Amino acid sequence: MASATLKFVRLSPIKARLIAKEVQGMNAEEALASLEFTPNKAAGIISKVIASAVANSETDAEDLIVSSCRVDRGPVLKRFKPRARGSASGIRKPTSHIFVEVQSVED
């Protein structure tokens, strides 16, 4: 079993989890192919993490399954936007941590 981690990604964890659940349990090669044509920021980031996990396992992507793809919440960058009459409203910029584990088909 091999894994890869990407932390502090400027991406909402709610949006990333939609893609992570779609990929979980798929063959690694099929997952990379399907993410290539998914028009989503999270798809490009998660595909890079899966490719890194495949490279860490030192085997072909055909022989691997994405056993777990987890997206955790990271710290939130807090900014403010000036509003009328000298007031301000908050802006939350969420980050996330992405963990991917791949394992061989025989296991």
C-alpha positions as CSV (number, residue, x, y, z in Angstrom):
1,M,0.0,0.0,0.0
2,A,1.3,3.4,-1.0
3,S,0.0,6.8,-0.2
4,A,0.4,10.5,-1.1
5,T,-0.6,13.7,0.8
6,L,-1.2,17.2,-0.3
7,K,-1.8,19.8,2.4
8,F,-3.0,23.4,2.5
9,V,-4.7,23.4,-0.9
10,R,-6.7,26.5,-1.6
11,L,-9.8,24.5,-2.4
12,S,-13.1,24.0,-0.5
13,P,-13.2,20.6,1.1
14,I,-16.9,20.3,0.3
15,K,-16.2,20.6,-3.4
16,A,-13.2,18.3,-3.3
17,R,-15.1,15.6,-1.5
18,L,-17.6,15.3,-4.4
19,I,-14.7,14.3,-6.7
20,A,-13.0,12.1,-4.0
21,K,-16.1,9.9,-3.5
22,E,-16.4,9.5,-7.3
23,V,-12.8,8.1,-7.6
24,Q,-12.7,5.9,-4.5
25,G,-12.6,2.2,-5.3
26,M,-11.7,2.7,-9.0
27,N,-8.7,1.4,-10.8
28,A,-6.0,4.0,-10.6
29,E,-5.5,4.2,-14.4
30,E,-9.3,4.6,-15.0
31,A,-9.5,7.2,-12.2
32,L,-6.7,9.3,-13.8
33,A,-8.4,9.0,-17.2
34,S,-11.8,10.1,-15.9
35,L,-10.4,13.0,-13.9
36,E,-8.6,14.3,-17.0
37,F,-12.0,15.1,-18.6
38,T,-13.8,16.4,-15.4
39,P,-14.2,20.2,-15.6
40,N,-13.4,20.9,-12.0
41,K,-10.5,22.5,-10.1
42,A,-10.6,19.6,-7.6
43,A,-10.3,17.0,-10.4
44,G,-7.0,18.4,-11.5
45,I,-5.6,18.5,-8.0
46,I,-6.8,15.1,-7.0
47,S,-5.4,13.5,-10.2
48,K,-2.0,14.9,-9.4
49,V,-2.2,13.3,-5.9
50,I,-3.2,10.0,-7.3
51,A,-0.4,10.1,-9.8
52,S,2.0,10.8,-6.9
53,A,0.6,7.8,-5.0
54,V,1.1,5.6,-8.0
55,A,4.7,6.8,-8.4
56,N,5.3,6.1,-4.7
57,S,4.1,2.5,-5.1
58,E,6.6,1.8,-7.9
59,T,4.2,-0.4,-9.8
60,D,2.0,0.2,-12.9
61,A,-1.3,2.1,-12.6
62,E,-3.1,-0.8,-14.2
63,D,-2.4,-3.0,-11.2
64,L,-3.5,-0.5,-8.5
65,I,-6.8,0.4,-6.9
66,V,-7.6,3.7,-5.2
67,S,-8.4,2.2,-1.8
68,S,-9.1,5.5,0.0
69,C,-9.3,9.1,-1.1
70,R,-9.9,11.4,1.9
71,V,-10.3,15.2,2.0
72,D,-10.0,16.9,5.4
73,R,-10.6,20.5,6.3
74,G,-7.6,22.7,6.7
75,P,-7.2,26.2,8.2
76,V,-9.5,29.0,6.9
77,L,-7.9,32.2,5.6
78,K,-10.0,35.0,6.9
79,R,-10.2,38.2,4.9
80,F,-12.6,41.2,4.9
81,K,-14.2,43.3,2.2
82,P,-15.0,46.9,2.8
83,R,-18.7,47.7,2.7
84,A,-20.9,50.8,2.8
85,R,-20.7,53.4,5.6
86,G,-17.3,52.2,6.9
87,S,-18.4,48.7,7.8
88,A,-16.8,45.4,6.6
89,S,-18.0,41.9,5.8
90,G,-16.0,38.7,6.3
91,I,-14.7,36.5,3.5
92,R,-13.7,32.9,4.3
93,K,-11.1,31.2,2.1
94,P,-11.1,27.5,3.0
95,T,-8.2,25.2,2.5
96,S,-8.1,21.4,2.5
97,H,-5.8,18.4,3.0
98,I,-6.0,15.6,0.5
99,F,-4.9,12.0,1.3
100,V,-4.8,9.2,-1.3
101,E,-3.9,5.6,-0.7
102,V,-3.5,3.0,-3.5
103,Q,-3.1,-0.7,-3.1
104,S,-2.4,-3.6,-5.5
105,V,-5.3,-5.7,-6.9
106,E,-4.0,-8.9,-5.3
107,D,-4.4,-7.4,-1.8
